[in-house]
Amino acid sequence: IFDRGRADRERARAQADVARADLAIAEREVEARRAAALAEATRLEDAARRYRDDVLPQARRLSRIATASFAEGEIDLVGLLETLDAQAEAVEDATELTYRARIARLELLNPTAGELP
């Protein structure tokens, strides 16, 4: 009777509290997605680096050995081609990992990019 606006103020205060709680939840969800995206980008970058540093040099070395062995008549053409094919696959895998790592890193810079149609 004495304060007719009190119920409206309390309702507005309650709505503001709900809005703040919703915002806090949304902020935590965004941070969790950002952390997961950062972890994925880092994992892909590490995998790409391992391929560049370990797998590709080994594949190149084996291809050189196979080429020399073929030239000396120690292996046949099929053996050489299989080794060269394995090297090509390693290069393709390294390229794919590097591409995926770069896309993941770019999506961290532009978080809405992955949501666009």
C-alpha positions as CSV (number, residue, x, y, z in Angstrom):
1,I,0.0,0.0,0.0
2,F,2.8,2.5,0.9
3,D,5.2,1.6,-2.0
4,R,3.4,0.4,-5.1
5,G,6.7,0.3,-7.2
6,R,8.4,-2.0,-4.8
7,A,7.2,-5.2,-6.6
8,D,8.4,-3.8,-9.9
9,R,11.8,-2.9,-8.5
10,E,12.2,-6.4,-7.0
11,R,11.1,-8.0,-10.2
12,A,13.6,-5.9,-12.2
13,R,16.3,-6.7,-9.7
14,A,15.6,-10.4,-10.0
15,Q,15.6,-10.2,-13.8
16,A,19.0,-8.4,-13.6
17,D,20.3,-11.2,-11.4
18,V,19.2,-13.8,-13.8
19,A,20.8,-11.9,-16.7
20,R,24.1,-11.6,-14.8
21,A,24.0,-15.3,-14.1
22,D,23.3,-16.1,-17.8
23,L,26.2,-13.8,-18.8
24,A,28.5,-15.6,-16.4
25,I,27.5,-19.0,-17.8
26,A,28.0,-17.8,-21.3
27,E,31.4,-16.3,-20.5
28,R,32.5,-19.6,-18.9
29,E,31.3,-21.6,-22.0
30,V,33.2,-19.2,-24.3
31,E,36.4,-19.5,-22.3
32,A,36.0,-23.3,-22.2
33,R,35.6,-23.4,-26.0
34,R,38.6,-21.1,-26.4
35,A,40.8,-23.3,-24.2
36,A,39.7,-26.4,-26.1
37,A,40.4,-24.7,-29.4
38,L,43.8,-23.6,-28.2
39,A,44.7,-27.1,-27.0
40,E,43.6,-28.5,-30.4
41,A,45.7,-25.9,-32.3
42,T,48.7,-26.7,-30.1
43,R,48.2,-30.4,-30.6
44,L,48.0,-30.1,-34.4
45,E,51.0,-27.7,-34.5
46,D,53.1,-30.2,-32.4
47,A,52.0,-33.1,-34.7
48,A,52.9,-31.1,-37.8
49,R,56.3,-30.2,-36.3
50,R,57.0,-33.8,-35.4
51,Y,56.2,-34.8,-39.0
52,R,58.5,-32.1,-40.4
53,D,61.3,-32.9,-38.0
54,D,61.1,-36.7,-37.8
55,V,58.9,-38.4,-40.4
56,L,59.8,-36.4,-43.5
57,P,63.6,-36.6,-43.1
58,Q,63.3,-40.4,-42.5
59,A,61.0,-40.8,-45.6
60,R,63.5,-38.8,-47.7
61,R,66.4,-40.8,-46.4
62,L,64.6,-44.1,-47.3
63,S,63.8,-42.8,-50.7
64,R,67.4,-42.0,-51.4
65,I,68.4,-45.4,-50.2
66,A,65.8,-47.0,-52.4
67,T,66.8,-45.0,-55.4
68,A,70.4,-46.0,-54.9
69,S,69.4,-49.6,-54.4
70,F,67.4,-49.5,-57.6
71,A,70.3,-48.0,-59.5
72,E,72.5,-50.8,-58.3
73,G,69.9,-53.5,-59.2
74,E,69.3,-54.4,-55.5
75,I,65.6,-53.7,-55.6
76,D,63.0,-53.8,-58.4
77,L,60.9,-50.9,-59.8
78,V,58.0,-51.9,-57.6
79,G,60.1,-51.6,-54.4
80,L,61.3,-48.2,-55.5
81,L,57.8,-47.0,-56.4
82,E,56.4,-48.2,-53.0
83,T,59.1,-46.3,-51.2
84,L,58.5,-43.1,-53.2
85,D,54.8,-43.5,-52.7
86,A,55.4,-43.8,-48.9
87,Q,57.4,-40.6,-49.1
88,A,54.6,-38.8,-51.0
89,E,52.1,-39.9,-48.4
90,A,54.3,-38.6,-45.6
91,V,54.5,-35.2,-47.4
92,E,50.7,-35.2,-47.9
93,D,50.2,-36.1,-44.2
94,A,52.6,-33.3,-43.1
95,T,50.9,-30.8,-45.4
96,E,47.4,-31.8,-44.1
97,L,48.5,-31.5,-40.4
98,T,50.1,-28.1,-41.1
99,Y,46.9,-26.9,-42.9
100,R,44.7,-28.1,-40.0
101,A,47.0,-26.5,-37.5
102,R,46.9,-23.1,-39.3
103,I,43.1,-23.3,-39.6
104,A,42.8,-24.0,-35.9
105,R,45.1,-21.1,-35.1
106,L,43.1,-18.8,-37.4
107,E,39.8,-19.8,-35.8
108,L,41.3,-18.7,-32.4
109,L,41.8,-15.3,-33.9
110,N,38.3,-15.2,-35.4
111,P,36.1,-17.4,-33.3
112,T,33.0,-16.9,-35.4
113,A,34.7,-18.2,-38.6
114,G,33.8,-21.8,-37.7
115,E,30.1,-20.9,-37.3
116,L,29.6,-19.2,-40.6
117,P,27.6,-21.1,-43.3
